Amino acid sequence: MWWKLGGLLVLTAALVIGVIPIRTHAVLYDPAKSLPPPMPSLGEMFSTMYLTPGTALLISVILAAAGFVALKIIRGQR
């Protein structure tokens, strides 16, 4: 039972993070004159995420579905 709930947690987190848009910006640099910009860290990527109304609704639906499946898993083990 616990491995099923753990898998559900990982899948839910991946779906929620996957649907959140990430703001990006173009970087202009000359490879012959300057170093390339550093790769963004995971924390920087999370800080540039933003929620649209559709994204917030989709996250709510994903969490509700995961909660329903979790209840089915827990009740099915009794």
N, CA, C and O atoms as a CHARMM CRD file, in Angstrom:
* protein
*
  312
    1    1 MET  N      0.81800  -1.18900   0.00000 PROA 1      0.00000
    2    1 MET  CA     0.00000   0.00000   0.00000 PROA 1      0.00000
    3    1 MET  C      0.86700   1.26000   0.00000 PROA 1      0.00000
    4    1 MET  O      0.57000   2.21900  -0.71200 PROA 1      0.00000
    5    2 TRP  N      1.92600   1.25900   0.78900 PROA 2      0.00000
    6    2 TRP  CA     2.72700   2.47500   0.90600 PROA 2      0.00000
    7    2 TRP  C      3.47800   2.78800  -0.37900 PROA 2      0.00000
    8    2 TRP  O      3.68100   3.95700  -0.70700 PROA 2      0.00000
    9    3 TRP  N      3.88900   1.76600  -1.10600 PROA 3      0.00000
   10    3 TRP  CA     4.58700   2.04600  -2.35700 PROA 3      0.00000
   11    3 TRP  C      3.62800   2.61400  -3.38900 PROA 3      0.00000
   12    3 TRP  O      4.03100   3.41000  -4.23700 PROA 3      0.00000
   13    4 LYS  N      2.35300   2.21300  -3.32700 PROA 4      0.00000
   14    4 LYS  CA     1.36500   2.77600  -4.24000 PROA 4      0.00000
   15    4 LYS  C      1.12600   4.24900  -3.93400 PROA 4      0.00000
   16    4 LYS  O      1.03800   5.07700  -4.84100 PROA 4      0.00000
   17    5 LEU  N      1.02100   4.56700  -2.64000 PROA 5      0.00000
   18    5 LEU  CA     0.82400   5.96300  -2.25500 PROA 5      0.00000
   19    5 LEU  C      2.05200   6.81100  -2.59200 PROA 5      0.00000
   20    5 LEU  O      1.92100   7.96400  -3.00000 PROA 5      0.00000
   21    6 GLY  N      3.24500   6.23500  -2.42000 PROA 6      0.00000
   22    6 GLY  CA     4.47400   6.94800  -2.77800 PROA 6      0.00000
   23    6 GLY  C      4.54700   7.21900  -4.27500 PROA 6      0.00000
   24    6 GLY  O      4.92800   8.30900  -4.69900 PROA 6      0.00000
   25    7 GLY  N      4.17700   6.21700  -5.07200 PROA 7      0.00000
   26    7 GLY  CA     4.13900   6.40700  -6.52500 PROA 7      0.00000
   27    7 GLY  C      3.12200   7.45100  -6.93500 PROA 7      0.00000
   28    7 GLY  O      3.36900   8.25500  -7.83400 PROA 7      0.00000
   29    8 LEU  N      1.97300   7.43400  -6.27100 PROA 8      0.00000
   30    8 LEU  CA     0.93800   8.43100  -6.55100 PROA 8      0.00000
   31    8 LEU  C      1.42600   9.83300  -6.20000 PROA 8      0.00000
   32    8 LEU  O      1.14500  10.79000  -6.92200 PROA 8      0.00000
   33    9 LEU  N      2.15400   9.95600  -5.09400 PROA 9      0.00000
   34    9 LEU  CA     2.70300  11.25700  -4.69500 PROA 9      0.00000
   35    9 LEU  C      3.68900  11.77900  -5.73200 PROA 9      0.00000
   36    9 LEU  O      3.64700  12.95300  -6.09700 PROA 9      0.00000
   37   10 VAL  N      4.57200  10.91100  -6.20400 PROA 10     0.00000
   38   10 VAL  CA     5.56800  11.31700  -7.20900 PROA 10     0.00000
   39   10 VAL  C      4.87900  11.69900  -8.52600 PROA 10     0.00000
   40   10 VAL  O      5.22500  12.70800  -9.14100 PROA 10     0.00000
   41   11 LEU  N      3.91700  10.89900  -8.94900 PROA 11     0.00000
   42   11 LEU  CA     3.19900  11.18800 -10.19000 PROA 11     0.00000
   43   11 LEU  C      2.41800  12.50300 -10.08600 PROA 11     0.00000
   44   11 LEU  O      2.41000  13.29700 -11.02600 PROA 11     0.00000
   45   12 THR  N      1.76600  12.72700  -8.95100 PROA 12     0.00000
   46   12 THR  CA     1.02000  13.97300  -8.75800 PROA 12     0.00000
   47   12 THR  C      1.94000  15.17300  -8.78600 PROA 12     0.00000
   48   12 THR  O      1.63600  16.17300  -9.43700 PROA 12     0.00000
   49   13 ALA  N      3.06700  15.09000  -8.08700 PROA 13     0.00000
   50   13 ALA  CA     4.02300  16.20100  -8.08400 PROA 13     0.00000
   51   13 ALA  C      4.55000  16.47400  -9.49000 PROA 13     0.00000
   52   13 ALA  O      4.69100  17.63200  -9.88400 PROA 13     0.00000
   53   14 ALA  N      4.83900  15.42500 -10.24500 PROA 14     0.00000
   54   14 ALA  CA     5.33800  15.61000 -11.61500 PROA 14     0.00000
   55   14 ALA  C      4.28400  16.26100 -12.50400 PROA 14     0.00000
   56   14 ALA  O      4.61100  17.13000 -13.31300 PROA 14     0.00000
   57   15 LEU  N      3.02500  15.85300 -12.36400 PROA 15     0.00000
   58   15 LEU  CA     1.96100  16.46000 -13.16500 PROA 15     0.00000
   59   15 LEU  C      1.74800  17.92500 -12.79200 PROA 15     0.00000
   60   15 LEU  O      1.58900  18.77300 -13.67000 PROA 15     0.00000
   61   16 VAL  N      1.74500  18.22100 -11.49700 PROA 16     0.00000
   62   16 VAL  CA     1.54000  19.60900 -11.05800 PROA 16     0.00000
   63   16 VAL  C      2.68500  20.49500 -11.54900 PROA 16     0.00000
   64   16 VAL  O      2.44300  21.58200 -12.07300 PROA 16     0.00000
   65   17 ILE  N      3.91200  20.04600 -11.38600 PROA 17     0.00000
   66   17 ILE  CA     5.05900  20.85300 -11.83900 PROA 17     0.00000
   67   17 ILE  C      5.06900  20.95000 -13.36100 PROA 17     0.00000
   68   17 ILE  O      5.48200  21.96800 -13.91500 PROA 17     0.00000
   69   18 GLY  N      4.61900  19.89700 -14.03800 PROA 18     0.00000
   70   18 GLY  CA     4.61900  19.87800 -15.50100 PROA 18     0.00000
   71   18 GLY  C      3.62500  20.84200 -16.13200 PROA 18     0.00000
   72   18 GLY  O      3.83600  21.27400 -17.26500 PROA 18     0.00000
   73   19 VAL  N      2.54700  21.19200 -15.43600 PROA 19     0.00000
   74   19 VAL  CA     1.54700  22.06200 -16.03800 PROA 19     0.00000
   75   19 VAL  C      1.76500  23.53800 -15.72800 PROA 19     0.00000
   76   19 VAL  O      1.09000  24.39000 -16.30500 PROA 19     0.00000
   77   20 ILE  N      2.69400  23.86000 -14.82900 PROA 20     0.00000
   78   20 ILE  CA     2.92600  25.25600 -14.47300 PROA 20     0.00000
   79   20 ILE  C      3.83000  25.89800 -15.52800 PROA 20     0.00000
   80   20 ILE  O      4.92600  25.40200 -15.79000 PROA 20     0.00000
   81   21 PRO  N      3.37700  26.99900 -16.13400 PROA 21     0.00000
   82   21 PRO  CA     4.22400  27.66200 -17.12600 PROA 21     0.00000
   83   21 PRO  C      5.45700  28.28700 -16.47000 PROA 21     0.00000
   84   21 PRO  O      5.40700  28.73400 -15.32400 PROA 21     0.00000
   85   22 ILE  N      6.54300  28.30800 -17.20400 PROA 22     0.00000
   86   22 ILE  CA     7.79000  28.89800 -16.71800 PROA 22     0.00000
   87   22 ILE  C      8.11800  30.09000 -17.59100 PROA 22     0.00000
   88   22 ILE  O      8.17100  29.97800 -18.81600 PROA 22     0.00000
   89   23 ARG  N      8.33800  31.24000 -16.95600 PROA 23     0.00000
   90   23 ARG  CA     8.73300  32.43500 -17.71500 PROA 23     0.00000
   91   23 ARG  C     10.18000  32.29200 -18.14500 PROA 23     0.00000
   92   23 ARG  O     11.04000  31.88400 -17.36400 PROA 23     0.00000
   93   24 THR  N     10.43100  32.62700 -19.37700 PROA 24     0.00000
   94   24 THR  CA    11.80400  32.59000 -19.88800 PROA 24     0.00000
   95   24 THR  C     12.13300  33.93900 -20.49700 PROA 24     0.00000
   96   24 THR  O     11.24700  34.73800 -20.80100 PROA 24     0.00000
   97   25 HSD  N     13.40800  34.17300 -20.66800 PROA 25     0.00000
   98   25 HSD  CA    13.83400  35.39300 -21.33800 PROA 25     0.00000
   99   25 HSD  C     15.02900  35.06700 -22.22100 PROA 25     0.00000
  100   25 HSD  O     15.83800  34.19100 -21.91600 PROA 25     0.00000
  101   26 ALA  N     15.11000  35.78500 -23.30000 PROA 26     0.00000
  102   26 ALA  CA    16.21300  35.55600 -24.24200 PROA 26     0.00000
  103   26 ALA  C     17.47900  36.23300 -23.71800 PROA 26     0.00000
  104   26 ALA  O     17.43400  37.31200 -23.12800 PROA 26     0.00000
  105   27 VAL  N     18.58300  35.57800 -23.94700 PROA 27     0.00000
  106   27 VAL  CA    19.87200  36.12600 -23.54600 PROA 27     0.00000
  107   27 VAL  C     20.70900  36.26800 -24.80600 PROA 27     0.00000
  108   27 VAL  O     20.88700  35.31400 -25.56400 PROA 27     0.00000
  109   28 LEU  N     21.21600  37.46600 -25.01400 PROA 28     0.00000
  110   28 LEU  CA    22.05200  37.72200 -26.18100 PROA 28     0.00000
  111   28 LEU  C     23.50600  37.82700 -25.72200 PROA 28     0.00000
  112   28 LEU  O     23.84100  38.67000 -24.89000 PROA 28     0.00000
  113   29 TYR  N     24.34000  36.99100 -26.25400 PROA 29     0.00000
  114   29 TYR  CA    25.76900  37.08000 -25.94800 PROA 29     0.00000
  115   29 TYR  C     26.55800  36.66500 -27.17600 PROA 29     0.00000
  116   29 TYR  O     26.08000  35.91900 -28.03000 PROA 29     0.00000
  117   30 ASP  N     27.75700  37.16200 -27.23500 PROA 30     0.00000
  118   30 ASP  CA    28.65100  36.85500 -28.34800 PROA 30     0.00000
  119   30 ASP  C     29.62100  35.77000 -27.87900 PROA 30     0.00000
  120   30 ASP  O     30.43500  36.03500 -26.99400 PROA 30     0.00000
  121   31 PRO  N     29.56500  34.57000 -28.43500 PROA 31     0.00000
  122   31 PRO  CA    30.44200  33.49600 -27.96600 PROA 31     0.00000
  123   31 PRO  C     31.92600  33.80900 -28.13700 PROA 31     0.00000
  124   31 PRO  O     32.76500  33.26400 -27.41900 PROA 31     0.00000
  125   32 ALA  N     32.24500  34.67400 -29.07500 PROA 32     0.00000
  126   32 ALA  CA    33.65000  34.99000 -29.29500 PROA 32     0.00000
  127   32 ALA  C     34.18000  35.98600 -28.26600 PROA 32     0.00000
  128   32 ALA  O     35.39000  36.05600 -28.05000 PROA 32     0.00000
  129   33 LYS  N     33.29900  36.75700 -27.62800 PROA 33     0.00000
  130   33 LYS  CA    33.75200  37.82600 -26.72100 PROA 33     0.00000
  131   33 LYS  C     33.41300  37.59300 -25.25700 PROA 33     0.00000
  132   33 LYS  O     34.09600  38.12000 -24.37900 PROA 33     0.00000
  133   34 SER  N     32.37100  36.81300 -24.97300 PROA 34     0.00000
  134   34 SER  CA    31.98000  36.65100 -23.56900 PROA 34     0.00000
  135   34 SER  C     31.65100  35.19200 -23.26200 PROA 34     0.00000
  136   34 SER  O     31.44600  34.37400 -24.15800 PROA 34     0.00000
  137   35 LEU  N     31.61000  34.90400 -21.98800 PROA 35     0.00000
  138   35 LEU  CA    31.25800  33.56100 -21.54100 PROA 35     0.00000
  139   35 LEU  C     29.74900  33.35600 -21.66400 PROA 35     0.00000
  140   35 LEU  O     28.98800  34.31800 -21.55800 PROA 35     0.00000
  141   36 PRO  N     29.31400  32.13400 -21.88400 PROA 36     0.00000
  142   36 PRO  CA    27.86400  31.89100 -21.93400 PROA 36     0.00000
  143   36 PRO  C     27.25400  32.10100 -20.55200 PROA 36     0.00000
  144   36 PRO  O     27.93300  31.95200 -19.53600 PROA 36     0.00000
  145   37 PRO  N     25.98000  32.44300 -20.52400 PROA 37     0.00000
  146   37 PRO  CA    25.33500  32.62700 -19.21700 PROA 37     0.00000
  147   37 PRO  C     25.26500  31.29600 -18.46900 PROA 37     0.00000
  148   37 PRO  O     25.19100  30.23900 -19.09400 PROA 37     0.00000
  149   38 PRO  N     25.28800  31.34200 -17.14700 PROA 38     0.00000
  150   38 PRO  CA    25.23800  30.09200 -16.38200 PROA 38     0.00000
  151   38 PRO  C     23.87200  29.41700 -16.50800 PROA 38     0.00000
  152   38 PRO  O     22.85300  30.07700 -16.71100 PROA 38     0.00000
  153   39 MET  N     23.87400  28.11700 -16.38800 PROA 39     0.00000
  154   39 MET  CA    22.61100  27.36000 -16.41300 PROA 39     0.00000
  155   39 MET  C     21.80700  27.70400 -15.16000 PROA 39     0.00000
  156   39 MET  O     22.37500  27.80900 -14.07300 PROA 39     0.00000
  157   40 PRO  N     20.49600  27.87900 -15.29900 PROA 40     0.00000
  158   40 PRO  CA    19.70100  28.19900 -14.11200 PROA 40     0.00000
  159   40 PRO  C     19.61000  27.00500 -13.16700 PROA 40     0.00000
  160   40 PRO  O     19.59200  25.85100 -13.59500 PROA 40     0.00000
  161   41 SER  N     19.55200  27.30800 -11.89000 PROA 41     0.00000
  162   41 SER  CA    19.40400  26.23800 -10.90700 PROA 41     0.00000
  163   41 SER  C     17.93500  25.84200 -10.79700 PROA 41     0.00000
  164   41 SER  O     17.06200  26.52000 -11.34000 PROA 41     0.00000
  165   42 LEU  N     17.66900  24.76000 -10.10500 PROA 42     0.00000
  166   42 LEU  CA    16.30300  24.29800  -9.92200 PROA 42     0.00000
  167   42 LEU  C     15.48100  25.33900  -9.15300 PROA 42     0.00000
  168   42 LEU  O     14.30700  25.55600  -9.45500 PROA 42     0.00000
  169   43 GLY  N     16.10300  25.97600  -8.16300 PROA 43     0.00000
  170   43 GLY  CA    15.42000  27.01600  -7.39200 PROA 43     0.00000
  171   43 GLY  C     15.05800  28.21800  -8.24900 PROA 43     0.00000
  172   43 GLY  O     13.97500  28.78300  -8.09700 PROA 43     0.00000
  173   44 GLU  N     15.94700  28.61400  -9.14300 PROA 44     0.00000
  174   44 GLU  CA    15.65900  29.73200 -10.04900 PROA 44     0.00000
  175   44 GLU  C     14.52800  29.38500 -11.00300 PROA 44     0.00000
  176   44 GLU  O     13.71600  30.24700 -11.33800 PROA 44     0.00000
  177   45 MET  N     14.46300  28.12200 -11.45000 PROA 45     0.00000
  178   45 MET  CA    13.37700  27.71700 -12.33900 PROA 45     0.00000
  179   45 MET  C     12.03900  27.76600 -11.60900 PROA 45     0.00000
  180   45 MET  O     11.04000  28.19900 -12.18400 PROA 45     0.00000
  181   46 PHE  N     12.00300  27.32900 -10.35200 PROA 46     0.00000
  182   46 PHE  CA    10.76400  27.38300  -9.59000 PROA 46     0.00000
  183   46 PHE  C     10.34800  28.81800  -9.29000 PROA 46     0.00000
  184   46 PHE  O      9.15500  29.11200  -9.21300 PROA 46     0.00000
  185   47 SER  N     11.31800  29.71400  -9.11800 PROA 47     0.00000
  186   47 SER  CA    10.97000  31.10400  -8.80500 PROA 47     0.00000
  187   47 SER  C     10.38100  31.83300 -10.01000 PROA 47     0.00000
  188   47 SER  O      9.72500  32.86000  -9.83500 PROA 47     0.00000
  189   48 THR  N     10.59600  31.33300 -11.22500 PROA 48     0.00000
  190   48 THR  CA    10.04600  31.99600 -12.40700 PROA 48     0.00000
  191   48 THR  C      8.71600  31.40100 -12.84700 PROA 48     0.00000
  192   48 THR  O      8.18200  31.80000 -13.88200 PROA 48     0.00000
  193   49 MET  N      8.17100  30.45800 -12.08800 PROA 49     0.00000
  194   49 MET  CA     6.87200  29.88100 -12.43100 PROA 49     0.00000
  195   49 MET  C      5.76100  30.85600 -12.04900 PROA 49     0.00000
  196   49 MET  O      5.88200  31.59500 -11.07200 PROA 49     0.00000
  197   50 TYR  N      4.70700  30.85100 -12.80700 PROA 50     0.00000
  198   50 TYR  CA     3.54500  31.67800 -12.48900 PROA 50     0.00000
  199   50 TYR  C      2.27300  30.90700 -12.80800 PROA 50     0.00000
  200   50 TYR  O      2.26900  30.01200 -13.65300 PROA 50     0.00000
  201   51 LEU  N      1.19600  31.26300 -12.12300 PROA 51     0.00000
  202   51 LEU  CA    -0.06300  30.54800 -12.28600 PROA 51     0.00000
  203   51 LEU  C     -1.06200  31.38000 -13.06700 PROA 51     0.00000
  204   51 LEU  O     -1.29600  32.54600 -12.74800 PROA 51     0.00000
  205   52 THR  N     -1.63800  30.78900 -14.07100 PROA 52     0.00000
  206   52 THR  CA    -2.76200  31.39000 -14.77500 PROA 52     0.00000
  207   52 THR  C     -4.02700  30.76800 -14.18000 PROA 52     0.00000
  208   52 THR  O     -3.93700  29.74300 -13.50400 PROA 52     0.00000
  209   53 PRO  N     -5.20300  31.35800 -14.41100 PROA 53     0.00000
  210   53 PRO  CA    -6.42800  30.74100 -13.87000 PROA 53     0.00000
  211   53 PRO  C     -6.64400  29.30100 -14.35600 PROA 53     0.00000
  212   53 PRO  O     -7.09000  28.44800 -13.58800 PROA 53     0.00000
  213   54 GLY  N     -6.33200  29.03600 -15.61500 PROA 54     0.00000
  214   54 GLY  CA    -6.47100  27.67700 -16.13300 PROA 54     0.00000
  215   54 GLY  C     -5.49800  26.71700 -15.47600 PROA 54     0.00000
  216   54 GLY  O     -5.83700  25.56100 -15.22300 PROA 54     0.00000
  217   55 THR  N     -4.29000  27.18800 -15.19800 PROA 55     0.00000
  218   55 THR  CA    -3.29200  26.34300 -14.55100 PROA 55     0.00000
  219   55 THR  C     -3.72400  26.01500 -13.12400 PROA 55     0.00000
  220   55 THR  O     -3.60200  24.87400 -12.67900 PROA 55     0.00000
  221   56 ALA  N     -4.22800  27.01800 -12.41300 PROA 56     0.00000
  222   56 ALA  CA    -4.68900  26.78400 -11.03900 PROA 56     0.00000
  223   56 ALA  C     -5.84100  25.77700 -11.02900 PROA 56     0.00000
  224   56 ALA  O     -5.90600  24.92200 -10.14600 PROA 56     0.00000
  225   57 LEU  N     -6.73600  25.87200 -11.99100 PROA 57     0.00000
  226   57 LEU  CA    -7.85100  24.92100 -12.08900 PROA 57     0.00000
  227   57 LEU  C     -7.34300  23.52000 -12.39200 PROA 57     0.00000
  228   57 LEU  O     -7.80400  22.54900 -11.79200 PROA 57     0.00000
  229   58 LEU  N     -6.39900  23.40700 -13.31700 PROA 58     0.00000
  230   58 LEU  CA    -5.84400  22.10300 -13.66600 PROA 58     0.00000
  231   58 LEU  C     -5.11600  21.47400 -12.47900 PROA 58     0.00000
  232   58 LEU  O     -5.22100  20.26700 -12.26100 PROA 58     0.00000
  233   59 ILE  N     -4.38500  22.27500 -11.71500 PROA 59     0.00000
  234   59 ILE  CA    -3.71100  21.76000 -10.52100 PROA 59     0.00000
  235   59 ILE  C     -4.74000  21.25900  -9.51500 PROA 59     0.00000
  236   59 ILE  O     -4.54000  20.21500  -8.89500 PROA 59     0.00000
  237   60 SER  N     -5.84800  21.99800  -9.34500 PROA 60     0.00000
  238   60 SER  CA    -6.90700  21.56800  -8.42300 PROA 60     0.00000
  239   60 SER  C     -7.51000  20.23800  -8.86100 PROA 60     0.00000
  240   60 SER  O     -7.77100  19.36700  -8.03200 PROA 60     0.00000
  241   61 VAL  N     -7.72900  20.08200 -10.16200 PROA 61     0.00000
  242   61 VAL  CA    -8.28800  18.82800 -10.67600 PROA 61     0.00000
  243   61 VAL  C     -7.30400  17.67000 -10.45000 PROA 61     0.00000
  244   61 VAL  O     -7.71600  16.58000 -10.05300 PROA 61     0.00000
  245   62 ILE  N     -6.02000  17.89900 -10.69700 PROA 62     0.00000
  246   62 ILE  CA    -5.00900  16.85600 -10.48500 PROA 62     0.00000
  247   62 ILE  C     -4.96600  16.44900  -9.01800 PROA 62     0.00000
  248   62 ILE  O     -4.92500  15.25900  -8.70600 PROA 62     0.00000
  249   63 LEU  N     -4.97500  17.43700  -8.10600 PROA 63     0.00000
  250   63 LEU  CA    -4.93200  17.12800  -6.67700 PROA 63     0.00000
  251   63 LEU  C     -6.19400  16.40400  -6.21800 PROA 63     0.00000
  252   63 LEU  O     -6.12000  15.49200  -5.39500 PROA 63     0.00000
  253   64 ALA  N     -7.35600  16.80400  -6.74500 PROA 64     0.00000
  254   64 ALA  CA    -8.60400  16.12900  -6.37900 PROA 64     0.00000
  255   64 ALA  C     -8.59700  14.68000  -6.86600 PROA 64     0.00000
  256   64 ALA  O     -9.00900  13.77900  -6.13600 PROA 64     0.00000
  257   65 ALA  N     -8.13700  14.45500  -8.08500 PROA 65     0.00000
  258   65 ALA  CA    -8.07200  13.09400  -8.61800 PROA 65     0.00000
  259   65 ALA  C     -7.08700  12.24000  -7.81900 PROA 65     0.00000
  260   65 ALA  O     -7.36100  11.07300  -7.53700 PROA 65     0.00000
  261   66 ALA  N     -5.94900  12.81800  -7.45600 PROA 66     0.00000
  262   66 ALA  CA    -4.96700  12.07300  -6.66700 PROA 66     0.00000
  263   66 ALA  C     -5.52000  11.76200  -5.27700 PROA 66     0.00000
  264   66 ALA  O     -5.28300  10.67800  -4.74400 PROA 66     0.00000
  265   67 GLY  N     -6.24700  12.69800  -4.69300 PROA 67     0.00000
  266   67 GLY  CA    -6.86800  12.44600  -3.39600 PROA 67     0.00000
  267   67 GLY  C     -7.89400  11.32900  -3.47100 PROA 67     0.00000
  268   67 GLY  O     -7.96600  10.49100  -2.57200 PROA 67     0.00000
  269   68 PHE  N     -8.69400  11.30800  -4.54100 PROA 68     0.00000
  270   68 PHE  CA    -9.68100  10.24700  -4.74000 PROA 68     0.00000
  271   68 PHE  C     -9.00100   8.88900  -4.88600 PROA 68     0.00000
  272   68 PHE  O     -9.43500   7.90700  -4.28400 PROA 68     0.00000
  273   69 VAL  N     -7.93800   8.83400  -5.68400 PROA 69     0.00000
  274   69 VAL  CA    -7.21200   7.56700  -5.86700 PROA 69     0.00000
  275   69 VAL  C     -6.57000   7.13700  -4.55000 PROA 69     0.00000
  276   69 VAL  O     -6.56600   5.95100  -4.22200 PROA 69     0.00000
  277   70 ALA  N     -6.03000   8.08800  -3.79600 PROA 70     0.00000
  278   70 ALA  CA    -5.42000   7.74700  -2.50800 PROA 70     0.00000
  279   70 ALA  C     -6.45500   7.16100  -1.55900 PROA 70     0.00000
  280   70 ALA  O     -6.16900   6.18000  -0.87200 PROA 70     0.00000
  281   71 LEU  N     -7.64400   7.73600  -1.50600 PROA 71     0.00000
  282   71 LEU  CA    -8.70700   7.19000  -0.65800 PROA 71     0.00000
  283   71 LEU  C     -9.10100   5.78700  -1.10800 PROA 71     0.00000
  284   71 LEU  O     -9.34000   4.91500  -0.27200 PROA 71     0.00000
  285   72 LYS  N     -9.17300   5.56200  -2.41200 PROA 72     0.00000
  286   72 LYS  CA    -9.49400   4.21800  -2.92200 PROA 72     0.00000
  287   72 LYS  C     -8.40600   3.20600  -2.51400 PROA 72     0.00000
  288   72 LYS  O     -8.71300   2.06800  -2.15700 PROA 72     0.00000
  289   73 ILE  N     -7.14700   3.62800  -2.57000 PROA 73     0.00000
  290   73 ILE  CA    -6.04800   2.73100  -2.18500 PROA 73     0.00000
  291   73 ILE  C     -6.13500   2.40200  -0.69900 PROA 73     0.00000
  292   73 ILE  O     -6.00000   1.24400  -0.30500 PROA 73     0.00000
  293   74 ILE  N     -6.36000   3.41900   0.11900 PROA 74     0.00000
  294   74 ILE  CA    -6.41200   3.20600   1.57400 PROA 74     0.00000
  295   74 ILE  C     -7.61600   2.33500   1.94100 PROA 74     0.00000
  296   74 ILE  O     -7.48300   1.41100   2.74400 PROA 74     0.00000
  297   75 ARG  N     -8.76800   2.61200   1.37700 PROA 75     0.00000
  298   75 ARG  CA    -9.97200   1.84100   1.69800 PROA 75     0.00000
  299   75 ARG  C     -9.90300   0.42100   1.13800 PROA 75     0.00000
  300   75 ARG  O    -10.51100  -0.48900   1.70100 PROA 75     0.00000
  301   76 GLY  N     -9.19900   0.22600   0.07800 PROA 76     0.00000
  302   76 GLY  CA    -9.09400  -1.09700  -0.52000 PROA 76     0.00000
  303   76 GLY  C     -8.19500  -2.03700   0.25700 PROA 76     0.00000
  304   76 GLY  O     -8.25400  -3.24700   0.03800 PROA 76     0.00000
  305   77 GLN  N     -7.36400  -1.52900   1.15700 PROA 77     0.00000
  306   77 GLN  CA    -6.43000  -2.35100   1.91900 PROA 77     0.00000
  307   77 GLN  C     -7.04200  -2.90200   3.20700 PROA 77     0.00000
  308   77 GLN  O     -6.40900  -3.71300   3.88200 PROA 77     0.00000
  309   78 ARG  N     -8.24500  -2.48700   3.56000 PROA 78     0.00000
  310   78 ARG  CA    -8.85100  -2.95900   4.81500 PROA 78     0.00000
  311   78 ARG  C     -9.44700  -4.31300   4.66800 PROA 78     0.00000
  312   78 ARG  O     -9.99500  -4.85500   5.62800 PROA 78     0.00000
